[in-house]
């Protein structure tokens, strides 16, 4: 096992000059605990009084809101694109520069901003785009090398083309010379607000111009010690096209650097010899324009023929804990561990020491599972509560990444997300939900649910749904279906449609490559007031709905309990239940829920919902009549639930796109 660098050990163990000695990587946790003491009084759930005043939002306390920044059973993760979040400029010129279109800063995450995020029921903020990535800009006065636009996508660059893992994107800082300190302050503010911090690690690839100015003493850059005369060596960090120079790909007009505008460095050339394999695994010295040509592939000890050159986990380790995995790697000789593994562990430990609470891993399945066992067990050894989220799209590999790779959560994209999108678009019926749920039932608590993220189309875009309200039934199902965490992408809660032509990024997705404003979010932000002062009545109403729903994640204990099927019991009996509807139960020893969603955009539903005897038995309730309380609306209580020895039933009316979350009361 590689030992941590001495400087890193010093940081991890250095006591701070406060009343009690707290190691640096524990300070934020201490602040977090302190925030817990105050948060019930400090934070409130905004209830948007849209019916009477679309431009104001009263702030009311709510028992439903989670106040703890400690690890929760059912996390709610809020993804923010950090450079876009606080941007107030609205010019939105295609291929616009930072001066033209503006850029958000870490300082835009004020206590007021964080309070507004927290009010949505958020437990973790995923700050996307924190590590210093390649971009088109001049920061030479800070000693930062200038990136060549020929290998940068957009003006602002891709956050997944990291050029220095030990520092922060200078665009995000008020003072680029102090950018790392500004991020440390953001970590502290987030913890003080009662939430935890997640950042990206991109293990599969780095920027072609990778060079760290801030690496701890003794930590070398990727590739610094590579033997470039070999296409592959286990401890090379990159793969090489030996004796061949890199060539910039031939680009179609719409992909030309900076949209074709002149720039002193745009010449169709980039000095790299020998050429390295491209990030998506392309092996040609001249990649295709559809390849990830701005990045280079990291070598994890996988030979070009696919055979492996690293220690394997013993049989049976899928059932062992992270600490047992760590113990295994402890006894593996250090010189048998590929160099890239050691480097990424150094990176993770560096950020943990600064108070980061977890990581989102980009394209995790392009990296060996054994590496994830190595890295994640080391992370859990440092912080057992670190949240580890992976982008994985191959269902047949899910269990390997969870049980062997020790991931906490994986994207439920190829499955629930795809099905819910198809249902919203009228391309599938709700039976697809039960099929997808069954396919991951044994790992349900590990599957992250979402309807938007930076890779996916905005719900409100014409290419997806065209109307943000069309996705509300899907959002209810996504949030309540299992113990899984929920991801919300900034702007989703106010119906952002991603319609801007940003330049490299095209409409339907908010661009991750360009400087751009996010209009619906900007209206709610209201120049830093975060009061919805410029939002429409519809936007405020939508945000209030999201806040109410997501806060239920923490207030309804049954949502961390068991699942009871109601769909199959009702779909064929002909009492008003059809393929536009999806119903299920969640329950634990303390609480029973009935959840029903109507996906139809134009048809109200009147139905008698039947509860099978097996579910009633699992509920352990005696025959009788039980009141039901609606949790998503202020409507009058629905008809009571009647239970007999043969099952139960309740009569329901649902408007188009309406969902009900019903709590079974005492009879």
C-alpha positions, 0 to 999 in steps of 0.5 A, a space after each residue: 500500500 502506498 504511504 501518504 506523502 509526508 506533507 499530506 500526513 502533516 495536513 491530516 494530523 495538524 491540530 488547529 489553534 482552537 479550544 480543542 485540538 481538531 485535525 484539519 479534515 475534522 474541522 468541517 465536521 465539527 462546524 457541521 455538528 454545530 450547525 445542527 444545533 442551530 439549523 432548526 431555528 436558522 433554516 426554513 422551508 419557503 412556501 411560495 404564496 403564488 396564488 396571491 403574490 407571484 413575486 414574493 415568497 414567505 418563509 415559514 418553518 417546517 417540521 418536514 425539513 431536514 436540518 442535519 449536515 450529518 449523513 442522512 439515510 436518504 440523501 438529496 443531492 443538489 448539483 450546481 454548475 459552479 461557474 453558472 450558478 451565480 452569474 447575473 449577466 443575461 446577454 447570452 451571446 453564442 460563443 460569448 466571452 467571460 466579459 460578454 456573458 459573465 461568470 459565477 464565482 464561489 463567493 456567490 454561494 452566500 449564506 442566503 444562497 445556501 439557505 435557499 438551497 437547503 430549503 429544498 431539502 438538500 443534504 449534499 451540494 455537488 459543486 461541478 467544475 471545481 478542479 482546475 480544468 483547461 479553459 480559454 483565458 489568460 491567467 499568466 500573471 498567476 503563473 498559470 499556463 495558457 491553454 490552446 483553444 485547439 484542444 479546449 471545447 468552448 470558451 469556458 472549457 469542459 470541467 472534465 478536462 482537468 489540468 491541475 487536480 490540486 487547485 481550483 478553476 481560476 474563473 471561480 475566484 474573486 482573486 485567482 491567486 487565492 482560489 484554493 482559499 476561496 474554495 476552502 471558505 466555500 466548504 466551511 460555509 456549506 457545512 455551516 449551512 448544514 450541508 455536505 460538499 461533493 466534487 468531481 474526480 475524473 479518473 479516466 482522463 485528464 487534459 492534454 496540457 495537464 500540469 499542476 502548480 499546486 501539488 504537494 511536495 513530492 507529488 509528480 504530474 501525470 506522465 512525468 516519469 513515463 517511458 514514452 518509448 513504450 506504448 504501454 508500461 504498467 507504471 506509465 500514466 498514459 498510453 502512447 503512439 510511439 514516435 508519432 506526433 499528435 494531430 488536432 482532429 479535422 473539425 466541422 464548421 460548427 465545432 471550430 475552436 471558439 466558433 471560428 473567431 481568431 485567436 493567436 493560438 488557434 492554428 490547428 496544431 497542438 505540440 504533443 510528442 509522442 501522441 497519447 491515446 485519447 480519453 475515450 480510448 481512441 488510439 490514433 495520433 489524430 483522433 476523430 472530432 467525435 472523440 474526447 480529443 481534448 483529453 488523454 486516457 489514463 492507464 490503470 495497468 490494463 494492457 492494450 490487449 485488455 489483459 490486466 497488470 495489477 493485483 486482483 481481489 480474492 474470491 469472496 470479497 464482494 461480501 466484505 466491508 470497505 475496511 476489509 478491502 482496505 486491509 487487503 490492499 495494506 498487505 499488497 506490496 506497494 511496487 505492485 500497485 500501478 502508479 495511476 492508482 497511487 496518484 488518484 488516492 493522493 488526490 482524493 486524500 488531498 481533498 478529504 483533508 480540506 473538508 470535502 465530504 464525497 466524490 462524484 466519479 465521472 465515467 467510472 466504468 472505464 476504470 477497473 473495478 479493482 482500482 475502485 476497491 483500492 481507492 474507495 477503501 482508502 477513502 472510507 478509511 479516512 472518512 467512513 461517511 464519505 459519499 461516493 457516487 459513480 457514473 455507470 451505464 452498464 446494468 450487468 456491472 452494477 453489482 460489481 461496482 457496488 459490492 467489489 468497488 465499494 461505491 455507495 451509489 450509481 446512476 439509475 440512468 439506464 433503467 428508471 430515468 430512461 423509462 420515466 422519460 419515455 412515459 413523460 413523452 408518451 412512448 411507454 406505459 407505467 408498467 416500465 417502472 415496475 420492471 425497472 424497480 424489479 431489476 435492481 431490487 436487491 441494490 435499490 438503495 444504491 441507485 441514484 434517482 434523477 430526472 436532470 443532470 448536466 448530461 441530460 436534456 432539461 425537462 422543460 426543453 421541447 426535446 424532453 417534455 416542453 413543460 416542467 409540470 409534465 414531469 411532476 408525477 415522474 419526480 414523485 415516483 423517482 423520489 419515493 420509489 425506494 431508499 435511493 437518494 435523489 439528485 436535483 440539477 440547479 434550475 430544474 426546480 424553477 423550470 429552466 429549459 436550457 434553450 440558449 445557443 451557448 456556442 459549443 453547447 447547444 439548446 436543450 442542455 445547459 452548456 457545460 462548455 461555455 459562459 452563459 446565463 441560466 434565465 429561470 434560475 437567474 430570475 429566482 436568484 434576483 441578483 443575489 437575493 434568492 427570493 424569487 423576486 423576478 420569478 413567475 407565479 408558475 416558477 414559484 409554484 413549481 419550486 414550492 412543489 419540489 421543496 415540499 416533495 424533497 423534504 418528505 425524503 427526510 420527514 417520512 420514515 416509511 420512505 426509508 422502509 419497505 416497498 409494497 406493490 400496488 400496480 400489478 394488483 390493480 392494472 387488470 381489475 378494471 376499476 379505473 386504474 390504467 397504464 397512466 397510473 402508478 401506485 405503490 406503498 412504502 412502509 416501516 414499523 411506524 408508518 404506512 404510505 400509499 403513493 399514486 401518480 397520474 401521468 396523463 396530461 389531460 385526463 382526470 382519474 377516478 378509481 378504486 385502489 385495491 390493496 392485496 391481502 398480503 400487503 395488509 398483512 405486512 402492514 400489521 393493521 387490524 380490519 377497520 376504517 383508517 383516515 388518510 392524510 395528504 402530504 403533497 397538497 393542502 386539499 381536504 383529506 381524501 376518502 378513508 381507507 377500508 381494510 378487511 381480512 380480504 384486503 383493502 380499498 380506497 376511492 381516489 380522484 386524481 387530476 391530470 399530472 396529480 400525485 398523492 402521498 397518503 399517510 395512513 392514520 390511526 383508526 
